[in-house]
Amino acid sequence: MTTIEAPKSLAQTGYEGYAVHTCNEAPDGGVIPNWVDAPQIHGSWNAGVMAILRAAIPAHLLPPETLERHASDAQVADSQAEHRQFWEGIIRNPDGSLNEDQVHAELADYGHLIREVPKVYDAITGGMLSKPNYFAHAVIGVYEDQRNRDIDDAVLEVLADLYRDLEDEDVRELIMLAAQPHGDLLAEVQHQVHIAQLVAAHVSSAP
């Protein structure tokens, strides 16, 4: 049976990136331990990641950490009652006893979701979100923001090419107007010129 590793958390990814950047050397000169060997730091790194996410992502796109922090006692009670009512008909036998086979089947499905959903979230949000308990609107929101940025970048790149190739000032003014909803056209033009200069310098210096 093939063992499928769970995706790394953002905290682990950040910690391992820090370790690579410092060549595994701790501030006190010691060796930075592997993530799995240092469970005492996981909470701190997770807290750091959450602080970064709160700064980078609108609050309404972040998931609640626990139900109790975002609901009244009455809402929690209603939610728990709703869950019990839903599951009673699935995991109970007609005589009221627990159907263990059905419980195992449901847990198997749940385990599959826990393994696979984070991979999808991680892929479509560019690594920003991966926990399976994010609300759908949070994942979709991050994905759409990233997609819109990609579209803006692609449009700017095409318009910058046109701007550089066409010297008519009236045409350039129209291109500038077309580019306004997508970002800073002149910055993109300067970026392209800089890249072209770097490539030309590299070619000219090649043996």
Backbone as a chain_set.jsonl record, in Angstrom:
{"seq": "MTTIEAPKSLAQTGYEGYAVHTCNEAPDGGVIPNWVDAPQIHGSWNAGVMAILRAAIPAHLLPPETLERHASDAQVADSQAEHRQFWEGIIRNPDGSLNEDQVHAELADYGHLIREVPKVYDAITGGMLSKPNYFAHAVIGVYEDQRNRDIDDAVLEVLADLYRDLEDEDVRELIMLAAQPHGDLLAEVQHQVHIAQLVAAHVSSAP", "coords": {"N": [[0.844, -1.198, 0.0], [0.585, 2.158, -0.924], [1.979, 4.934, 0.702], [0.722, 8.093, 1.289], [1.99, 11.237, 1.612], [1.072, 13.916, 3.717], [0.382, 17.29, 2.697], [2.853, 19.857, 3.213], [2.612, 22.208, 5.882], [2.127, 25.804, 5.819], [3.651, 26.931, 7.802], [5.667, 25.023, 8.243], [6.838, 25.06, 5.706], [7.817, 27.695, 5.617], [9.601, 27.622, 7.774], [11.469, 25.689, 6.932], [12.427, 26.981, 4.673], [13.689, 29.136, 5.889], [15.68, 27.727, 7.242], [17.207, 26.762, 5.102], [18.082, 29.187, 4.02], [19.741, 30.122, 6.041], [21.662, 28.251, 6.044], [21.211, 26.153, 7.801], [22.084, 27.085, 10.256], [21.675, 28.129, 13.523], [20.797, 31.173, 15.345], [22.378, 31.182, 17.667], [24.577, 29.869, 16.886], [24.328, 27.163, 16.849], [22.934, 24.119, 15.393], [20.154, 24.193, 13.253], [17.266, 22.414, 14.008], [15.479, 19.663, 12.38], [12.15, 20.121, 11.169], [10.251, 18.176, 12.039], [11.468, 17.26, 14.273], [11.262, 19.193, 16.135], [8.839, 19.904, 17.705], [8.129, 21.776, 19.605], [8.35, 24.3, 18.537], [6.428, 24.608, 16.655], [3.947, 25.863, 17.204], [4.656, 28.563, 17.477], [5.642, 29.205, 14.924], [3.374, 28.691, 13.388], [1.713, 30.693, 14.419], [3.11, 32.918, 13.514], [2.799, 32.625, 10.737], [0.013, 32.933, 10.52], [-0.19, 35.602, 11.298], [1.097, 36.856, 9.167], [-0.622, 36.115, 7.078], [-2.939, 37.441, 7.882], [-2.132, 40.021, 7.474], [-1.743, 40.058, 4.754], [-4.008, 39.072, 3.494], [-7.424, 39.869, 3.024], [-9.545, 40.154, 5.894], [-12.054, 38.905, 5.794], [-11.636, 36.776, 4.153], [-10.216, 34.932, 5.527], [-10.229, 31.871, 7.44], [-12.387, 30.912, 10.192], [-10.781, 30.164, 13.263], [-11.803, 28.557, 15.295], [-15.096, 27.34, 15.931], [-16.364, 28.384, 18.194], [-15.263, 30.93, 18.62], [-16.49, 32.529, 16.824], [-19.197, 32.398, 17.035], [-22.271, 32.499, 18.855], [-23.28, 30.997, 22.034], [-25.765, 29.842, 21.636], [-25.822, 29.559, 18.849], [-23.739, 27.751, 18.495], [-24.806, 25.525, 19.84], [-27.065, 25.002, 18.233], [-25.75, 24.346, 15.843], [-24.353, 22.013, 16.588], [-26.523, 20.354, 17.208], [-27.701, 20.14, 14.712], [-25.688, 18.762, 13.331], [-25.672, 16.332, 14.754], [-28.225, 15.378, 14.168], [-28.004, 15.0, 11.431], [-26.005, 12.997, 11.222], [-26.976, 10.851, 12.707], [-28.739, 9.185, 11.273], [-27.0, 7.99, 9.592], [-24.784, 6.71, 10.813], [-25.934, 5.043, 12.644], [-27.506, 1.963, 13.476], [-30.746, 0.479, 12.717], [-31.694, -0.318, 15.241], [-30.602, 1.523, 16.928], [-28.007, 1.132, 17.756], [-24.433, 1.609, 17.326], [-23.188, 1.734, 14.071], [-20.445, 0.351, 13.199], [-19.038, -0.355, 10.891], [-20.0, 1.514, 9.049], [-19.14, 3.85, 10.24], [-16.356, 3.549, 9.966], [-16.229, 3.627, 7.182], [-17.063, 6.247, 6.66], [-15.023, 7.635, 7.958], [-12.891, 6.867, 6.371], [-13.529, 8.16, 3.979], [-13.373, 10.774, 4.918], [-10.673, 10.897, 5.629], [-9.539, 10.72, 3.104], [-10.361, 13.176, 1.991], [-9.034, 14.95, 3.714], [-6.412, 14.48, 2.992], [-6.342, 15.099, 0.229], [-7.766, 17.514, -0.429], [-6.242, 19.744, 0.677], [-4.101, 19.773, -1.149], [-5.247, 20.635, -3.521], [-6.216, 23.192, -2.77], [-3.766, 24.412, -2.144], [-2.531, 24.394, -4.648], [-4.217, 25.978, -6.328], [-4.218, 28.418, -5.092], [-1.681, 29.322, -5.163], [-0.016, 28.477, -3.107], [-0.801, 29.933, -0.893], [-2.998, 29.232, 0.702], [-3.905, 26.24, 2.376], [-5.048, 24.616, 4.305], [-7.694, 22.315, 5.011], [-10.01, 23.304, 6.179], [-10.751, 25.807, 5.336], [-13.193, 28.199, 4.284], [-15.19, 27.954, 1.313], [-15.517, 30.387, -0.095], [-13.277, 31.784, 0.671], [-11.059, 30.443, -0.43], [-11.753, 30.559, -3.141], [-11.813, 33.326, -3.444], [-9.084, 34.079, -3.059], [-7.955, 32.663, -5.177], [-9.243, 33.917, -7.388], [-8.318, 36.543, -7.112], [-5.587, 36.142, -7.585], [-5.697, 35.106, -10.181], [-6.731, 37.339, -11.539], [-4.608, 39.104, -11.199], [-2.673, 37.789, -12.725], [-3.838, 38.002, -15.251], [-3.824, 40.795, -15.58], [-1.045, 41.214, -15.596], [-0.351, 39.857, -17.96], [-1.759, 41.312, -19.914], [-0.569, 43.836, -19.601], [2.022, 43.215, -20.396], [1.708, 42.673, -23.137], [0.692, 45.16, -24.049], [2.839, 46.782, -23.365], [4.779, 45.853, -25.13], [3.642, 46.754, -27.536], [3.692, 49.489, -27.08], [6.435, 50.005, -27.04], [7.109, 49.31, -29.641], [5.602, 50.941, -31.317], [5.814, 54.239, -32.374], [4.229, 56.438, -32.705], [2.822, 59.154, -31.094], [0.116, 59.656, -30.511], [-1.011, 57.131, -30.743], [0.406, 55.841, -28.744], [-0.625, 57.18, -26.546], [-3.235, 56.23, -26.523], [-2.698, 53.57, -25.958], [-1.684, 53.841, -23.405], [-3.99, 54.655, -22.05], [-5.557, 52.371, -22.353], [-4.12, 50.659, -20.795], [-4.409, 51.497, -18.183], [-6.428, 50.273, -16.385], [-5.095, 47.986, -15.714], [-2.591, 48.315, -14.544], [0.732, 49.695, -14.02], [1.922, 50.89, -16.847], [4.276, 52.139, -17.857], [6.168, 51.329, -16.005], [6.244, 48.627, -16.59], [7.225, 48.753, -19.201], [9.774, 49.805, -18.7], [10.764, 47.682, -17.222], [10.855, 45.666, -19.177], [12.734, 46.777, -20.909], [14.958, 46.777, -19.244], [15.335, 44.003, -18.856], [15.896, 43.264, -21.496], [18.308, 44.617, -21.839], [19.918, 43.277, -19.975], [19.967, 40.709, -21.112], [21.21, 41.273, -23.546], [23.706, 42.152, -22.637], [24.625, 39.802, -21.484], [24.806, 38.121, -23.714], [26.714, 39.47, -25.246], [28.933, 39.171, -23.674], [29.458, 36.543, -23.704], [31.638, 33.768, -24.467]], "CA": [[0.0, 0.0, 0.0], [1.387, 3.374, -1.042], [1.734, 5.945, 1.719], [0.64, 9.44, 0.726], [2.369, 12.225, 2.609], [0.23, 15.107, 3.792], [1.103, 18.495, 2.262], [3.483, 20.632, 4.279], [1.926, 23.425, 6.281], [2.875, 27.021, 5.5], [4.639, 27.138, 8.86], [6.802, 24.144, 7.959], [7.495, 25.559, 4.496], [8.582, 28.881, 5.989], [10.71, 27.215, 8.65], [12.494, 25.004, 6.131], [13.059, 28.018, 3.846], [14.603, 29.859, 6.793], [16.827, 26.852, 7.5], [18.04, 26.756, 3.896], [18.686, 30.517, 3.884], [20.793, 30.284, 7.051], [22.537, 27.057, 5.973], [20.921, 25.353, 8.994], [22.785, 27.602, 11.431], [20.827, 28.895, 14.427], [21.429, 32.435, 15.789], [23.383, 30.955, 18.704], [25.679, 29.1, 16.31], [23.997, 25.748, 16.802], [22.325, 23.602, 14.168], [18.696, 24.262, 13.249], [16.737, 21.043, 13.926], [14.437, 19.39, 11.412], [10.806, 20.505, 11.613], [9.573, 17.091, 12.767], [12.178, 17.015, 15.531], [11.138, 20.366, 17.005], [7.415, 20.234, 17.846], [7.93, 22.905, 20.515], [8.353, 25.572, 17.801], [5.363, 24.614, 15.656], [2.947, 26.864, 17.547], [5.179, 29.898, 17.192], [5.708, 29.403, 13.477], [1.993, 28.788, 12.908], [1.24, 32.025, 14.784], [3.745, 33.851, 12.597], [2.15, 32.495, 9.432], [-1.312, 33.546, 10.615], [0.003, 37.06, 11.328], [1.403, 37.261, 7.784], [-1.85, 35.968, 6.29], [-3.871, 38.511, 8.254], [-1.632, 41.265, 6.878], [-1.741, 39.963, 3.296], [-5.301, 38.644, 2.972], [-8.547, 40.51, 3.723], [-10.006, 39.361, 7.035], [-13.22, 38.079, 5.481], [-11.209, 35.595, 3.408], [-9.551, 34.012, 6.435], [-11.185, 30.975, 8.079], [-12.429, 30.97, 11.654], [-9.92, 29.134, 13.84], [-12.721, 27.64, 15.969], [-16.477, 27.784, 15.834], [-16.769, 29.141, 19.371], [-14.806, 32.313, 18.566], [-17.249, 33.274, 15.834], [-20.613, 32.087, 17.177], [-22.787, 32.545, 20.222], [-23.554, 29.679, 22.607], [-26.967, 29.313, 20.993], [-25.462, 29.145, 17.5], [-22.947, 26.523, 18.626], [-25.736, 24.454, 20.193], [-27.856, 24.691, 17.033], [-24.871, 23.672, 14.895], [-24.093, 20.659, 17.073], [-27.763, 19.594, 17.067], [-27.858, 19.866, 13.28], [-24.732, 17.713, 12.981], [-26.135, 15.07, 15.331], [-29.391, 14.921, 13.409], [-27.539, 14.535, 10.12], [-25.213, 11.77, 11.308], [-27.684, 9.758, 13.381], [-29.282, 8.259, 10.289], [-25.926, 7.403, 8.775], [-23.88, 5.845, 11.576], [-26.693, 4.223, 13.59], [-28.347, 0.882, 12.986], [-32.163, 0.702, 13.044], [-31.962, -0.509, 16.671], [-29.955, 2.589, 17.667], [-26.601, 0.827, 18.033], [-23.481, 2.233, 16.418], [-22.789, 0.938, 12.911], [-19.003, 0.589, 13.143], [-18.589, -0.419, 9.496], [-20.328, 2.785, 8.407], [-18.231, 4.847, 10.815], [-15.05, 3.378, 9.312], [-16.361, 4.081, 5.795], [-17.1, 7.708, 6.675], [-13.686, 8.101, 8.322], [-12.036, 6.675, 5.201], [-13.827, 9.276, 3.072], [-12.852, 11.986, 5.555], [-9.225, 10.853, 5.497], [-9.219, 11.042, 1.709], [-10.523, 14.622, 1.83], [-7.972, 15.623, 4.463], [-5.167, 14.357, 2.223], [-6.39, 15.614, -1.135], [-8.256, 18.892, -0.535], [-5.157, 20.731, 0.83], [-3.273, 19.837, -2.355], [-5.964, 21.474, -4.481], [-6.189, 24.563, -2.263], [-2.399, 24.901, -2.266], [-2.213, 24.599, -6.059], [-4.973, 27.052, -6.978], [-3.956, 29.698, -4.42], [-0.255, 29.631, -5.222], [0.628, 28.172, -1.837], [-1.233, 30.825, 0.18], [-3.94, 28.525, 1.563], [-3.853, 24.793, 2.184], [-5.822, 23.872, 5.296], [-8.986, 21.909, 4.44], [-11.167, 23.918, 6.841], [-11.073, 27.118, 4.801], [-14.459, 28.312, 3.596], [-15.041, 27.974, -0.139], [-15.364, 31.747, -0.615], [-11.913, 32.238, 0.94], [-10.179, 29.848, -1.444], [-12.133, 31.117, -4.435], [-11.394, 34.727, -3.461], [-7.633, 34.159, -3.283], [-7.719, 32.195, -6.556], [-9.674, 34.939, -8.348], [-7.38, 37.669, -7.021], [-4.346, 35.745, -8.257], [-5.993, 35.019, -11.616], [-6.844, 38.7, -12.075], [-3.243, 39.663, -11.289], [-2.016, 37.155, -13.877], [-4.405, 38.605, -16.46], [-3.283, 42.157, -15.668], [0.366, 41.127, -15.994], [-0.279, 39.447, -19.366], [-2.211, 42.439, -20.734], [0.475, 44.862, -19.546], [3.177, 42.776, -21.194], [1.365, 42.869, -24.557], [0.61, 46.599, -24.313], [4.196, 47.336, -23.29], [5.409, 45.521, -26.413], [3.102, 47.677, -28.532], [4.173, 50.833, -26.75], [7.845, 50.101, -27.447], [7.243, 49.145, -31.094], [4.9, 52.013, -32.042], [6.361, 55.517, -31.933], [3.243, 57.5, -32.853], [2.44, 59.598, -29.76], [-1.331, 59.493, -30.335], [-1.236, 55.704, -30.512], [0.948, 55.545, -27.416], [-1.558, 57.708, -25.55], [-4.345, 55.27, -26.47], [-2.191, 52.379, -25.267], [-1.604, 54.198, -21.986], [-5.352, 54.632, -21.525], [-5.991, 50.972, -22.296], [-3.358, 49.948, -19.76], [-4.691, 52.014, -16.838], [-7.1, 49.335, -15.464], [-4.281, 46.795, -15.479], [-1.374, 48.581, -13.794], [1.666, 50.741, -14.427], [2.483, 50.51, -18.146], [5.649, 52.613, -18.009], [7.021, 50.464, -15.187], [6.411, 47.382, -17.348], [8.127, 49.064, -20.313], [11.118, 49.894, -18.122], [11.174, 46.325, -16.863], [11.223, 44.962, -20.402], [14.002, 47.352, -21.394], [16.009, 46.295, -18.351], [15.565, 42.6, -19.181], [16.57, 43.224, -22.797], [19.694, 45.049, -21.631], [20.631, 42.188, -19.307], [20.184, 39.636, -22.083], [22.205, 41.739, -24.512], [25.002, 42.151, -21.964], [25.056, 38.425, -21.295], [25.189, 37.592, -25.031], [27.955, 40.093, -25.695], [30.055, 38.73, -22.843], [29.654, 35.096, -23.869], [32.843, 33.492, -25.279]], "C": [[0.881, 1.25, 0.0], [0.999, 4.381, 0.033], [1.788, 7.323, 1.082], [0.959, 10.453, 1.811], [1.426, 13.422, 2.559], [1.037, 16.321, 3.337], [1.725, 19.221, 3.456], [2.625, 21.846, 4.613], [2.764, 24.624, 5.847], [3.951, 27.288, 6.539], [5.877, 26.286, 8.603], [7.571, 24.63, 6.732], [8.366, 26.771, 4.806], [9.797, 28.538, 6.827], [11.827, 26.573, 7.841], [13.182, 25.978, 5.17], [14.056, 28.831, 4.65], [15.862, 29.035, 7.043], [17.774, 26.823, 6.304], [18.792, 28.083, 3.768], [19.855, 30.707, 4.848], [21.789, 29.124, 7.052], [22.431, 26.227, 7.253], [21.667, 25.815, 10.243], [21.851, 28.483, 12.259], [21.539, 30.171, 14.854], [22.508, 32.241, 16.838], [24.563, 30.128, 18.207], [25.429, 27.615, 16.246], [23.369, 25.362, 15.473], [20.803, 23.68, 14.288], [18.133, 22.854, 13.099], [15.722, 20.893, 12.791], [13.082, 19.749, 12.02], [10.162, 19.427, 12.487], [10.222, 16.823, 14.113], [12.027, 18.17, 16.512], [9.672, 20.772, 17.166], [7.163, 21.443, 18.739], [7.89, 24.253, 19.789], [7.172, 25.689, 16.834], [4.336, 25.703, 15.931], [3.399, 28.265, 17.203], [5.211, 30.186, 15.692], [4.309, 29.486, 12.873], [1.416, 30.163, 13.217], [1.835, 33.082, 13.858], [3.105, 33.826, 11.221], [0.775, 33.163, 9.448], [-1.212, 35.074, 10.632], [0.285, 37.591, 9.925], [0.154, 37.193, 6.921], [-2.837, 37.09, 6.601], [-3.442, 39.846, 7.645], [-1.792, 41.258, 5.362], [-3.112, 39.681, 2.699], [-6.41, 39.364, 3.731], [-9.143, 39.59, 4.78], [-11.157, 38.441, 6.676], [-12.866, 36.843, 4.664], [-10.49, 34.585, 4.281], [-10.579, 33.141, 7.139], [-11.262, 31.234, 9.578], [-11.556, 29.864, 12.22], [-10.74, 28.113, 14.62], [-14.117, 28.205, 15.852], [-16.836, 28.715, 16.983], [-16.362, 30.615, 19.297], [-15.677, 33.17, 17.654], [-18.745, 33.016, 15.942], [-21.007, 32.182, 18.643], [-23.016, 31.126, 20.726], [-24.757, 29.04, 21.923], [-26.661, 28.815, 19.579], [-24.639, 27.864, 17.516], [-23.857, 25.34, 18.918], [-26.57, 24.035, 18.989], [-27.026, 23.923, 16.021], [-24.618, 22.227, 15.309], [-25.331, 19.783, 16.936], [-27.998, 19.215, 15.606], [-26.926, 18.743, 12.834], [-25.177, 16.356, 13.52], [-27.302, 14.505, 14.53], [-28.97, 14.359, 12.051], [-26.885, 13.169, 10.209], [-25.959, 10.598, 11.933], [-28.187, 8.726, 12.379], [-28.232, 7.562, 9.45], [-25.111, 6.39, 9.564], [-24.594, 4.997, 12.623], [-27.455, 3.129, 12.859], [-29.795, 1.183, 13.353], [-32.475, 0.544, 14.528], [-31.277, 0.548, 17.543], [-28.504, 2.346, 18.003], [-25.706, 1.452, 16.971], [-23.109, 1.265, 15.299], [-21.306, 1.2, 12.654], [-18.475, 0.542, 11.713], [-18.847, 0.903, 8.786], [-19.442, 3.907, 8.941], [-16.872, 4.772, 10.146], [-15.1, 3.87, 7.865], [-16.347, 5.608, 5.724], [-15.726, 8.278, 7.016], [-12.712, 7.942, 7.16], [-12.256, 7.805, 4.197], [-13.227, 10.579, 3.615], [-11.33, 12.039, 5.416], [-8.779, 11.204, 4.087], [-9.307, 12.548, 1.472], [-9.398, 15.386, 2.517], [-6.655, 15.584, 3.7], [-5.21, 15.139, 0.918], [-6.815, 17.077, -1.247], [-7.134, 19.92, -0.33], [-4.279, 20.86, -0.408], [-3.919, 20.743, -3.4], [-5.921, 22.936, -4.047], [-4.813, 25.183, -2.468], [-2.075, 25.249, -3.715], [-2.923, 25.821, -6.637], [-4.79, 28.393, -6.297], [-2.481, 30.052, -4.413], [0.453, 29.435, -3.909], [0.176, 29.045, -0.681], [-2.149, 30.124, 1.178], [-3.827, 27.031, 1.313], [-4.707, 24.017, 3.177], [-7.212, 23.535, 4.752], [-10.189, 22.582, 5.07], [-11.432, 25.353, 6.387], [-12.457, 27.096, 4.157], [-14.21, 28.43, 2.091], [-14.795, 29.389, -0.654], [-13.96, 32.287, -0.37], [-10.961, 31.728, -0.124], [-10.474, 30.446, -2.82], [-11.676, 32.567, -4.546], [-9.915, 34.888, -3.737], [-7.296, 33.737, -4.71], [-8.08, 33.276, -7.569], [-8.762, 36.16, -8.312], [-6.093, 37.358, -7.775], [-4.546, 35.664, -9.765], [-6.074, 36.409, -12.24], [-5.483, 39.369, -12.182], [-2.498, 39.083, -12.479], [-2.515, 37.751, -15.19], [-3.856, 40.01, -16.654], [-1.837, 42.14, -16.145], [0.494, 40.786, -17.474], [-0.69, 40.594, -20.292], [-1.147, 43.532, -20.764], [1.675, 44.49, -20.406], [2.923, 43.005, -22.678], [1.333, 44.361, -24.899], [1.979, 47.268, -24.257], [4.965, 47.045, -24.573], [4.951, 46.49, -27.498], [3.649, 49.083, -28.316], [5.613, 51.023, -27.221], [7.987, 50.076, -28.967], [6.635, 50.3, -31.883], [5.336, 53.369, -31.5], [5.382, 56.675, -32.075], [2.706, 57.891, -31.477], [0.947, 59.444, -29.493], [-1.661, 58.028, -30.034], [-0.737, 55.312, -29.127], [0.012, 56.037, -26.307], [-2.76, 56.77, -25.401], [-3.924, 54.0, -25.728], [-2.108, 52.64, -23.77], [-2.987, 54.149, -21.345], [-5.854, 53.205, -21.371], [-5.324, 50.221, -21.156], [-3.759, 50.346, -18.347], [-5.401, 51.021, -15.914], [-6.217, 48.165, -15.035], [-2.984, 47.048, -14.715], [-0.53, 49.675, -14.413], [2.371, 50.333, -15.721], [3.944, 50.915, -18.263], [6.621, 51.773, -17.177], [7.272, 49.148, -15.908], [7.342, 47.597, -18.531], [9.567, 49.125, -19.809], [11.649, 48.521, -17.737], [11.621, 45.555, -18.099], [12.544, 45.469, -20.959], [15.165, 46.834, -20.549], [16.352, 44.841, -18.654], [16.316, 42.476, -20.499], [18.036, 43.631, -22.674], [20.518, 43.955, -20.957], [20.944, 41.051, -20.27], [21.273, 40.036, -23.079], [23.602, 41.729, -23.885], [25.539, 40.742, -21.802], [25.537, 37.827, -22.619], [26.522, 38.16, -25.463], [29.164, 39.629, -24.908], [30.338, 37.243, -22.977], [30.866, 34.836, -24.744], [32.492, 33.066, -26.676]], "O": [[1.796, 1.382, 0.812], [-0.184, 4.645, 0.243], [2.764, 7.681, 0.424], [0.265, 10.515, 2.825], [1.037, 13.877, 1.483], [2.245, 16.379, 3.564], [1.187, 19.198, 4.563], [1.992, 22.435, 3.737], [3.95, 24.49, 5.545], [5.024, 27.801, 6.221], [7.003, 26.766, 8.728], [8.802, 24.615, 6.716], [9.497, 26.875, 4.332], [10.882, 29.083, 6.626], [13.001, 26.881, 8.044], [14.369, 25.831, 4.879], [15.132, 29.173, 4.162], [16.972, 29.569, 7.057], [18.994, 26.855, 6.469], [19.981, 28.106, 3.449], [20.839, 31.37, 4.518], [22.643, 29.021, 7.932], [23.42, 25.672, 7.73], [21.862, 25.039, 11.178], [21.303, 29.464, 11.756], [22.762, 30.256, 14.741], [23.451, 33.028, 16.911], [25.434, 29.734, 18.983], [26.219, 26.876, 15.659], [23.283, 26.172, 14.55], [20.233, 23.281, 15.304], [18.489, 22.157, 12.148], [15.173, 21.882, 12.305], [12.899, 19.685, 13.236], [9.599, 19.724, 13.541], [9.605, 16.228, 14.996], [12.598, 18.135, 17.602], [9.305, 21.887, 16.794], [6.109, 22.071, 18.648], [7.443, 25.246, 20.363], [6.944, 26.754, 16.259], [3.899, 26.392, 15.01], [2.616, 29.068, 16.695], [4.851, 31.277, 15.252], [4.08, 30.264, 11.948], [0.713, 30.743, 12.389], [1.151, 34.027, 13.464], [2.892, 34.872, 10.607], [0.412, 33.872, 8.509], [-2.053, 35.759, 10.049], [-0.223, 38.643, 9.539], [-0.108, 38.095, 6.126], [-3.488, 37.624, 5.703], [-4.279, 40.696, 7.339], [-1.956, 42.312, 4.747], [-3.365, 40.006, 1.539], [-6.349, 39.463, 4.957], [-9.233, 38.379, 4.575], [-11.242, 37.324, 7.185], [-13.701, 35.954, 4.496], [-10.182, 33.485, 3.822], [-11.687, 33.601, 7.414], [-10.3, 31.723, 10.171], [-11.58, 28.741, 11.716], [-10.413, 26.927, 14.613], [-14.297, 29.412, 15.692], [-17.525, 29.716, 16.785], [-17.052, 31.466, 19.857], [-15.61, 34.398, 17.704], [-19.495, 33.377, 15.034], [-20.192, 31.976, 19.542], [-22.956, 30.167, 19.955], [-24.763, 27.837, 21.661], [-27.175, 27.779, 19.157], [-24.814, 26.995, 16.662], [-23.706, 24.274, 18.321], [-26.762, 22.842, 18.752], [-27.508, 22.971, 15.406], [-24.662, 21.322, 14.476], [-25.223, 18.607, 16.589], [-28.44, 18.106, 15.305], [-27.321, 17.875, 12.055], [-25.072, 15.346, 12.825], [-27.358, 13.307, 14.25], [-29.52, 13.361, 11.585], [-27.156, 12.286, 9.395], [-25.589, 9.448, 11.696], [-28.071, 7.523, 12.615], [-28.542, 6.648, 8.686], [-24.781, 5.324, 9.045], [-23.944, 4.305, 13.406], [-27.98, 3.341, 11.766], [-30.057, 2.04, 14.197], [-33.399, 1.178, 15.038], [-31.361, 0.479, 18.769], [-27.825, 3.252, 18.487], [-26.151, 1.779, 15.871], [-22.756, 0.113, 15.556], [-20.953, 2.16, 11.97], [-17.575, 1.302, 11.355], [-18.011, 1.365, 8.009], [-19.041, 4.803, 8.198], [-16.292, 5.8, 9.795], [-14.136, 4.458, 7.374], [-15.709, 6.193, 4.849], [-15.306, 9.282, 6.44], [-11.817, 8.767, 6.974], [-11.302, 8.342, 3.633], [-12.653, 11.374, 2.87], [-10.763, 13.092, 5.124], [-7.777, 11.892, 3.891], [-8.433, 13.13, 0.829], [-8.872, 16.354, 1.968], [-5.873, 16.533, 3.751], [-4.225, 15.772, 0.54], [-6.276, 17.808, -2.078], [-7.065, 20.888, -1.088], [-3.766, 21.943, -0.69], [-3.24, 21.516, -4.075], [-5.626, 23.818, -4.853], [-4.696, 26.327, -2.907], [-1.431, 26.262, -3.989], [-2.31, 26.614, -7.352], [-5.166, 29.419, -6.863], [-2.073, 30.989, -3.726], [1.419, 30.138, -3.611], [0.714, 28.919, 0.42], [-2.081, 30.398, 2.377], [-3.672, 26.599, 0.171], [-5.058, 22.867, 2.913], [-7.841, 24.371, 4.104], [-11.297, 22.45, 4.552], [-12.253, 26.046, 6.989], [-12.851, 26.096, 3.557], [-13.176, 28.931, 1.651], [-13.968, 29.588, -1.544], [-13.492, 33.151, -1.112], [-10.151, 32.486, -0.659], [-9.559, 30.794, -3.567], [-11.21, 32.997, -5.6], [-9.518, 35.725, -4.548], [-6.466, 34.359, -5.373], [-7.32, 33.529, -8.504], [-8.463, 36.746, -9.352], [-5.572, 38.198, -8.509], [-3.689, 36.091, -10.538], [-5.554, 36.637, -13.332], [-5.222, 40.11, -13.129], [-1.771, 39.799, -13.167], [-1.74, 37.977, -16.119], [-3.465, 40.379, -17.761], [-1.444, 42.944, -16.99], [1.339, 41.348, -18.172], [-0.058, 40.826, -21.322], [-0.854, 44.09, -21.821], [2.269, 45.344, -21.063], [3.804, 43.473, -23.398], [1.883, 44.777, -25.919], [2.25, 48.205, -25.007], [5.719, 47.893, -25.052], [5.76, 46.988, -28.281], [4.02, 49.771, -29.267], [5.965, 52.082, -27.741], [8.867, 50.732, -29.524], [7.089, 50.609, -32.985], [5.239, 53.619, -30.298], [5.668, 57.782, -31.617], [2.183, 57.036, -30.762], [0.55, 59.134, -28.37], [-2.49, 57.734, -29.174], [-1.388, 54.541, -28.421], [-0.126, 55.395, -25.266], [-3.244, 56.542, -24.292], [-4.703, 53.429, -24.965], [-2.422, 51.766, -22.963], [-3.139, 53.659, -20.226], [-6.498, 52.869, -20.377], [-5.884, 49.269, -20.614], [-3.478, 49.61, -17.401], [-5.02, 50.921, -14.748], [-6.554, 47.439, -14.099], [-2.337, 46.096, -14.278], [-1.007, 50.474, -15.22], [3.304, 49.531, -15.698], [4.769, 50.123, -18.719], [7.756, 51.534, -17.59], [8.377, 48.608, -15.853], [8.16, 46.731, -18.841], [10.47, 48.559, -20.425], [12.834, 48.231, -17.905], [12.645, 44.872, -18.075], [13.372, 44.687, -21.425], [16.223, 46.493, -21.077], [17.528, 44.481, -18.706], [17.254, 41.688, -20.616], [18.902, 43.054, -23.331], [21.673, 43.728, -21.318], [22.043, 40.494, -20.252], [22.148, 39.236, -23.41], [24.571, 41.339, -24.536], [26.735, 40.497, -21.955], [26.542, 37.117, -22.656], [27.371, 37.436, -25.985], [30.291, 39.681, -25.402], [31.323, 36.737, -22.44], [31.116, 35.598, -25.679], [33.383, 32.797, -27.482]]}, "num_chains": 1, "name": "protein.A"}
